[in-house]
Amino acid sequence: NSTEDIVMVSPIGYGNEKSLKHRLTRFMIQANKRKPWSELFYEENFKTPLDENCNDEIAQILEAVRLAPSAANKQPWRIVKSDLTFDFYIEPGAYMNEKNQKINVSYNDLGIARCHFKLMAADYGYKTKWFTKDNILDDKIYVGSITLEKGH
C-alpha cells in the first residue's frame, strides 16, 4: 500500500515550431531560460563549478543535459564530475505545487537529463555504465553515477 502517486507527462509526436500555441506554451514555462553551467555542473565537489571550456565532447554532452526539459523548468539535477565519472544528484525541495499539493517530479526530470547524457555520449562514441555508490555530498540527494568509456 503506497500513498504516493507517480506523476509524469510526456509529449509525443512532432511539434510545429510556428504555431502560436507552441510559442505561448514555451513562453509560459520559460523554456528558453535555462540555468547556467555554474549552477548545474561541478568538478569533484559542490564548491568548484565545472569549467564550460572543459573537454569539448564532455561540454557538448553536459550542454545536452542542461537543455533537457524538466517540469516547470526546475532543472533539479546537479552533476559532479570526477575524471570520466559523473555523479547525478537532485536538489531537495524541487517540487511543483498543484492544488496545494507538493508533487515531486525530480526523479522523472533526472531520468530525462540522464537520457540526454547517454544519447549524446553515444553520439560521441562513448559507452556508458550506470551504477550507484556510497556517496554523500552536501545536502543534495545522490541518485547514481555514469562512467564514460570510449567504444572500441
Contact map, one row per residue, 1 for C-alpha under 8 A:
11100000000000000000000000000000000000000000000000000000000000000000000000000000000000000000000000000000000000000000000000000000000000000000000000000000
11110000000000000000000000000000000000000000000000000000000000000000000000000000000000000000000000000000000000000000000000000000000000000000000000000000
11111000000000000000000000000000000000000000000000000000000000000000000000000000000000000000000000000000000000000000000000000000000000000000000000000000
01111100000000000000000000000000000000000000000000000000000000000000000000000000000000000000000000000000000000000000000000000000000000000000000000000000
00111110000000000000000000000000000000000000000000000000000000000000000000000000000000000000000000000000000000000000000000000000000000000000000000000000
00011111000000000000000000000000000000000000000000000000000000000000000000000000000000000000000000000000000000000000000000000000000000000000000000000000
00001111100000000000000000000000000000000000000000000000000000000000000000000000000000000000000000000010100000000000000000000000000000000000000000000000
00000111110000000000000000000000000000000000000000000000000000000000000000000000000000000000000000000000100100000000000000000000000000000000000000000000
00000011111000000000000000000000000000000000000000000000000000000000000000000000000000000000000000000000000000000000000000000000000000000000000000000000
00000001111100000000000000000000000000000000000000000000000000000000000000000000000000000000000000000000000000000000000000000000000000000000000000000000
00000000111110000000000000000000000000000000000000000000000000000000000000000000000000000000000000000000000000000000000000000000000000000000000000000000
00000000011111000000000000000000000000000000000000000000000000000000000000000000000000000000000000000000000000000000000000000000000000000000000000000000
00000000001111100000000000000000000000000000000000000000000000000000000000000000000000000000000000000000000000000000000000000000000000000000000000000000
00000000000111110000000000000000000000000000000000000000000000000000000000000000000000000000000000000000000000000000000000000000000000000000000000000000
00000000000011111000010000000000000000000000000000000000000000000000000000000000000000000000000000000000000000000000000000000000000000000000000000000000
00000000000001111110010000000000000000000000000000000000000000000000000000000000000000000000000000000000000000000000000000000000000000000000000000000000
00000000000000111110011000000000000000000000000000000000000000000000000000000000000000000000000000000000000000000000000000000000000000000000000000000000
00000000000000011111011000000000000000000000000000000000000000000000000000000000000000000000000000000000000000000000000000000000000000000000000000000000
00000000000000011111111000000000000000000000000000000000000000000000000000000000000000000000000000000000000000000000000000000000000000000000000000000000
00000000000000000111111100000000000000000000000000000000000000000000000000000000000000000000000000000000000000000000000000000000000000000000000000000000
00000000000000000011111110000000000000000000000000000000000000000000000000000000000000000000000000000000000000000000000000000000000000000000000000000000
00000000000000111111111111000000000000000000000000000000000000000000000000000000000000000000000000000000000000000000000000000000000000000000000000000000
00000000000000001111111111100000000000000000000000000000000000000000000000000000000000000000000000000000000000000000000000000000000000000000000000000000
00000000000000000001111111110000000000000000000000000000000000000000000000000000000000000000000000000000000000000000000000000000000000000000000000000000
00000000000000000000111111111000000000000000000000000000000000000000000000000000000000000000000000000000000000000000000000000000000000000000000000000000
00000000000000000000011111111111000000000000000000000000000000000000000000000000000000000000000000000000000000000000000000000000000000000000000000000000
00000000000000000000001111111111000000000000000000000000000000000000000000000000000000000000000000000000000000000000000000000000000000000000000000000000
00000000000000000000000111111110000000000000000000000000000000000000000000000000000000000000000000000000000000000000000000000000000000000000000000000000
00000000000000000000000011111110000000000000000000000000000000000000000110000000000000000000000000000000000000000000000000000000000000000000000000000000
00000000000000000000000001111111100000000000000000000000000000000000000010000000000000000000000000000000000000000000000000000000000000000000000000000000
00000000000000000000000001111111110000000000000000000000000000000000100010000000000000000000000000000000000000000000000000000000000000000000000000000000
00000000000000000000000001100111110000000000000000000000000000000000000000000000000000000000000000000000000000000000000000000000000000000000000000000000
00000000000000000000000000000111111000000000000000000000000000000000000000000000000000000000000000000000000000000000000000000000000000000000000000000000
00000000000000000000000000000011111100000000000000000000000000000110000010100000000000000000000000000000000000000000000000000000000000000000000000000000
00000000000000000000000000000000111110110000000000000000000000000100000000100000000000000000000000000000000000000000000000000000000000000000000000000000
00000000000000000000000000000000011111110000000000000000000000000000000000000000000000000000000000000000000000000000000000000000000000000000000000000000
00000000000000000000000000000000001111111000000011010000000000000100000000000000000000000000000000000000000000000000000000000000000000000000000000000000
00000000000000000000000000000000000111111100000011000000000000000000000000000000000000000000000000000000000000000000000000000000000000000000000000000000
00000000000000000000000000000000001111111000000010000000000000000000000000000100000000000000000000000000000000000000000000000000000000000000000000000000
00000000000000000000000000000000001111111100000000000000000000000100000000001110000000000000000000000000000000000000000000000000000000000000000000000000
00000000000000000000000000000000000011111110000011000000000001000000000000000111100000000000000000000000000000000000000000000000000000000000000000000000
00000000000000000000000000000000000001011111111111000000000000000000000000000111100000000000000000000000000000000000000000000000000000000000000000000000
00000000000000000000000000000000000000001111110111000000000000000000000000000001110000000000000000000000000000000000000000000000000000000000000000000000
00000000000000000000000000000000000000000111110100000000000000000000000000000001110000000000000000000000000000000000000000000000000000000000000000000000
00000000000000000000000000000000000000000111111100000000000000000000000000000001000000000000000000000000000000000000000000000000000000001000000000000000
00000000000000000000000000000000000000000111111110000000000000000000000000000001000000000000000000000000000000000000000000000000000000001100000000000000
00000000000000000000000000000000000000000100111110000000000000000000000000000000000000000000000000000000000000000000000000000000000000000000000000000000
00000000000000000000000000000000000000000111111111000000000000000000000000000000000000000000000000000000000000000000000000000000000000000000000000000000
00000000000000000000000000000000000011101110011111100000000000000000000000000000000000000000000000000000000000000000000000000000000000000000000000000000
00000000000000000000000000000000000011001110000111110100000000000000000000000000100000000000000000000000000000000000000000000000000000000000000000000000
00000000000000000000000000000000000000000000000011111100000000000000000000000000000000000000000000000000000000000000000000000000000000000000000000000000
00000000000000000000000000000000000010000000000001111100001000000000000000000000000000000000000000000000000000000000000000000000000000000000000000000000
00000000000000000000000000000000000000000000000000111111001000000000000000000000000000000000000000000000000000000000000000000000000000000000000000000000
00000000000000000000000000000000000000000000000001111111011000000000000000000000000000000000000000000000000000000000000000000000000000000000000000000000
00000000000000000000000000000000000000000000000000001111111000000000000000000000000000000000000000000000000000000000000000000000000000000000000000000000
00000000000000000000000000000000000000000000000000001111111100000000000000000000000000000000000000000000000000000000000000000000000000000000000000000000
00000000000000000000000000000000000000000000000000000011111110000000000000000000000000000000000000000000000000000000000000010000000000000000000000000000
00000000000000000000000000000000000000000000000000000111111111000000000000000000000000000000000000000000000000000000000000000000000000000000000000000000
00000000000000000000000000000000000000000000000000011111111111100000000000000000000000000000000000000000000000000000000000000000000000000000000000000000
00000000000000000000000000000000000000000000000000000001111111110000000000000000000000000000000000000000000000000000000100000000000000000000000000000000
00000000000000000000000000000000000000000000000000000000111111111000000000000000000000000000000000000000000000000001100110000000000000000000000000000000
00000000000000000000000000000000000000001000000000000000011111111100000000000000000000000000000000000000000000000000100000000000000000000000000000000000
00000000000000000000000000000000000000000000000000000000001111111110000000000000000000000000000000000000000000000000000000000000000000000000000000000000
00000000000000000000000000000000000000000000000000000000000111111111000000000000000000000000000000000000000000000001100100000000000000000000000000000000
00000000000000000000000000000000000000000000000000000000000011111111000000000000000000000000000000000000000000001101100000000000000000000000000000000000
00000000000000000000000000000000011010010000000000000000000001111111000000100000000000000000000000000000000000001000000000000000000000000000000000000000
00000000000000000000000000000000010000000000000000000000000000111111100000000000000000000000000000000000000000000000000000000000000000000000000000000000
00000000000000000000000000000000000000000000000000000000000000011111110000000000000000000000000000000000000000011001000000000000000000000000000000000000
00000000000000000000000000000010000000000000000000000000000000000011111010100000000000000000000000000000000010011000000000000000000000000000000000000000
00000000000000000000000000000000000000000000000000000000000000000001111111110000000000000000000000000000000010010000000000000000000000000000000000000000
00000000000000000000000000000000000000000000000000000000000000000000111111100000000000000000000100000000100010000000000000000000000000000000000000000000
00000000000000000000000000001000000000000000000000000000000000000000011111000000000000000000000100000000000000000000000000000000000000000000000000000000
00000000000000000000000000001110010000000000000000000000000000000000111111100000000000000000000000000000000000000000000000000000000000000000000000000000
00000000000000000000000000000000000000000000000000000000000000000000011111110000000000000000010000000000000000000000000000000000000000000000000000000000
00000000000000000000000000000000011000000000000000000000000000000100111011111000000000000000000000000000000010000000000000000000000000000000000000000000
00000000000000000000000000000000000000000000000000000000000000000000010001111100000000000110010000000000010011000000000000000000000000000000000000000000
00000000000000000000000000000000000000010000000000000000000000000000000000111110000000011110000000000000010011001000000000000000000000000000000000000000
00000000000000000000000000000000000000111100000000000000000000000000000000011111000000011110000000000000000000000000000000000000000000000000000000000000
00000000000000000000000000000000000000011100000000000000000000000000000000001111100001111000000000000000000000000000000000000000000000000000000000000000
00000000000000000000000000000000000000001111110000000000000000000000000000000111110001110000000000000000000000000000000000000000000000000000000000000000
00000000000000000000000000000000000000001111000001000000000000000000000000000011111111100000000000000000000000000000000000000000000000000000000000000000
00000000000000000000000000000000000000000011000000000000000000000000000000000001111111000000000000000000000000000000000000000000000000000000000000000000
00000000000000000000000000000000000000000000000000000000000000000000000000000000111110000000000000000000000000000000000000000000000000000000000000000000
00000000000000000000000000000000000000000000000000000000000000000000000000000000111111000000000000000000000000000000000000000000000000000000000000111000
00000000000000000000000000000000000000000000000000000000000000000000000000000000111111100000000000000000000000000000000000000000000000000000000011110000
00000000000000000000000000000000000000000000000000000000000000000000000000000011110111110000000000000000000000000000000000000000000000000000000011100000
00000000000000000000000000000000000000000000000000000000000000000000000000000011100011111000000000000000000000000000000000000000000000000000011111000000
00000000000000000000000000000000000000000000000000000000000000000000000000001111000001111100000000000000000000000000000000000000000000000000011111000000
00000000000000000000000000000000000000000000000000000000000000000000000000001110000000111110000000000000000000000000000000000000000000000001111100000000
00000000000000000000000000000000000000000000000000000000000000000000000000011100000000011111000000000000011001000000000000000000000000000001111000000000
00000000000000000000000000000000000000000000000000000000000000000000000000011100000000001111110000000000000000000000000000000000000000000001100000000000
00000000000000000000000000000000000000000000000000000000000000000000000000000000000000000111110000000000000000000000000000000000000000000011100000000000
00000000000000000000000000000000000000000000000000000000000000000000000000000000000000000011111000000000000000000000000000000000000000000000000000000000
00000000000000000000000000000000000000000000000000000000000000000000000001010000000000000011111100000001010000000000000000000000000000000000000000000000
00000000000000000000000000000000000000000000000000000000000000000000000000000000000000000000111110000111110000000000000000000000000000000000000000000000
00000000000000000000000000000000000000000000000000000000000000000000001100000000000000000000011111000111100000000000000000000000000000000000000000000000
00000000000000000000000000000000000000000000000000000000000000000000000000000000000000000000001111111110000000000000000000000000000000000000000000000000
00000000000000000000000000000000000000000000000000000000000000000000000000000000000000000000000111111110000000000000000000000000000000000000000000000000
00000000000000000000000000000000000000000000000000000000000000000000000000000000000000000000000011111000000000000000000000000000000000000000000000000000
00000000000000000000000000000000000000000000000000000000000000000000000000000000000000000000000011111100000000000000000000000000000000000000000000000000
00000000000000000000000000000000000000000000000000000000000000000000000000000000000000000000000011111110000000000000000000000000000000000000000000000000
00000000000000000000000000000000000000000000000000000000000000000000000000000000000000000000001111011111000000000000000000000000000000000000000000000000
00000010000000000000000000000000000000000000000000000000000000000000000000000000000000000000001111001111100000000000000000000000000000000000000000000000
00000000000000000000000000000000000000000000000000000000000000000000000000000000000000000000011100000111111000000000000000000000000000000000000000000000
00000011000000000000000000000000000000000000000000000000000000000000001000000000000000000000001100000011111110000000000000000000000000000000000000000000
00000000000000000000000000000000000000000000000000000000000000000000000000011000000000000100011000000001111111000000000000000000000000000000000000000000
00000000000000000000000000000000000000000000000000000000000000000000000000000000000000000100000000000001111111100000000000000000000000000000000000000000
00000001000000000000000000000000000000000000000000000000000000000000000000000000000000000000000000000000111111110000000000000000000000000000000000000000
00000000000000000000000000000000000000000000000000000000000000000000111000111000000000000000000000000000111111111000000000000000000000000000000000000000
00000000000000000000000000000000000000000000000000000000000000000000000000011000000000000100000000000000011111111100000000000000000000000000000000000000
00000000000000000000000000000000000000000000000000000000000000000000000000000000000000000000000000000000001111111110000000000000000000000000000000000000
00000000000000000000000000000000000000000000000000000000000000000001110000000000000000000000000000000000000111111111000000000000000000000000000000000000
00000000000000000000000000000000000000000000000000000000000000001101100000001000000000000000000000000000000011111111100000000000000000000000000000000000
00000000000000000000000000000000000000000000000000000000000000001000000000000000000000000000000000000000000001111111110000000000000000000000000000000000
00000000000000000000000000000000000000000000000000000000000000000000000000000000000000000000000000000000000000111111111000000000000000000000000000000000
00000000000000000000000000000000000000000000000000000000000010011001000000000000000000000000000000000000000000011111111100000000000000000000000000000000
00000000000000000000000000000000000000000000000000000000000011011000000000000000000000000000000000000000000000001111111110000000000000000000000000000000
00000000000000000000000000000000000000000000000000000000000000000000000000000000000000000000000000000000000000000111111111000001000000000000000000000000
00000000000000000000000000000000000000000000000000000000000000000000000000000000000000000000000000000000000000000011111111100000000000000000000000000000
00000000000000000000000000000000000000000000000000000000000110010000000000000000000000000000000000000000000000000001111111110000000000000000000000000000
00000000000000000000000000000000000000000000000000000000000010000000000000000000000000000000000000000000000000000000111111111111000000000000000000010000
00000000000000000000000000000000000000000000000000000000000000000000000000000000000000000000000000000000000000000000011111111111000000000000000000000000
00000000000000000000000000000000000000000000000000000000000000000000000000000000000000000000000000000000000000000000001111111100000000000000000000000000
00000000000000000000000000000000000000000000000000000000100000000000000000000000000000000000000000000000000000000000000111111100000000000000000000000000
00000000000000000000000000000000000000000000000000000000000000000000000000000000000000000000000000000000000000000000000011111110000000000000000000000110
00000000000000000000000000000000000000000000000000000000000000000000000000000000000000000000000000000000000000000000000011111111000000000000000000011110
00000000000000000000000000000000000000000000000000000000000000000000000000000000000000000000000000000000000000000000000011001111100000000000000000011110
00000000000000000000000000000000000000000000000000000000000000000000000000000000000000000000000000000000000000000000010011000111110000000000000001111000
00000000000000000000000000000000000000000000000000000000000000000000000000000000000000000000000000000000000000000000000000000011111000000000000001110000
00000000000000000000000000000000000000000000000000000000000000000000000000000000000000000000000000000000000000000000000000000001111100000000000111100000
00000000000000000000000000000000000000000000000000000000000000000000000000000000000000000000000000000000000000000000000000000000111110000000000111000000
00000000000000000000000000000000000000000000000000000000000000000000000000000000000000000000000000000000000000000000000000000000011111000000001110000000
00000000000000000000000000000000000000000000000000000000000000000000000000000000000000000000000000000000000000000000000000000000001111100000000110000000
00000000000000000000000000000000000000000000000000000000000000000000000000000000000000000000000000000000000000000000000000000000000111110000000000000000
00000000000000000000000000000000000000000000000000000000000000000000000000000000000000000000000000000000000000000000000000000000000011111000010000000000
00000000000000000000000000000000000000000000000000000000000000000000000000000000000000000000000000000000000000000000000000000000000001111111110000000000
00000000000000000000000000000000000000000000110000000000000000000000000000000000000000000000000000000000000000000000000000000000000000111111010000000000
00000000000000000000000000000000000000000000010000000000000000000000000000000000000000000000000000000000000000000000000000000000000000011111000000000000
00000000000000000000000000000000000000000000000000000000000000000000000000000000000000000001000000000000000000000000000000000000000000011111100000000000
00000000000000000000000000000000000000000000000000000000000000000000000000000000000000001111000000000000000000000000000000000000000000011111110000000000
00000000000000000000000000000000000000000000000000000000000000000000000000000000000000001111000000000000000000000000000000000000000000010011111000000000
00000000000000000000000000000000000000000000000000000000000000000000000000000000000000111100000000000000000000000000000000000000000000111001111100000000
00000000000000000000000000000000000000000000000000000000000000000000000000000000000000111100000000000000000000000000000000000000000100000000111110000000
00000000000000000000000000000000000000000000000000000000000000000000000000000000000000111000000000000000000000000000000000000000011110000000011111000000
00000000000000000000000000000000000000000000000000000000000000000000000000000000000011110000000000000000000000000000000000000000011110000000001111100000
00000000000000000000000000000000000000000000000000000000000000000000000000000000000011110000000000000000000000000000000000000001111000000000000111110000
00000000000000000000000000000000000000000000000000000000000000000000000000000000000111000000000000000000000000000000000000000001110000000000000011111000
00000000000000000000000000000000000000000000000000000000000000000000000000000000000110000000000000000000000000000000000010000111100000000000000001111100
00000000000000000000000000000000000000000000000000000000000000000000000000000000000100000000000000000000000000000000000000000111000000000000000000111110
00000000000000000000000000000000000000000000000000000000000000000000000000000000000000000000000000000000000000000000000000001110000000000000000000011111
00000000000000000000000000000000000000000000000000000000000000000000000000000000000000000000000000000000000000000000000000001110000000000000000000001111
00000000000000000000000000000000000000000000000000000000000000000000000000000000000000000000000000000000000000000000000000000000000000000000000000000111
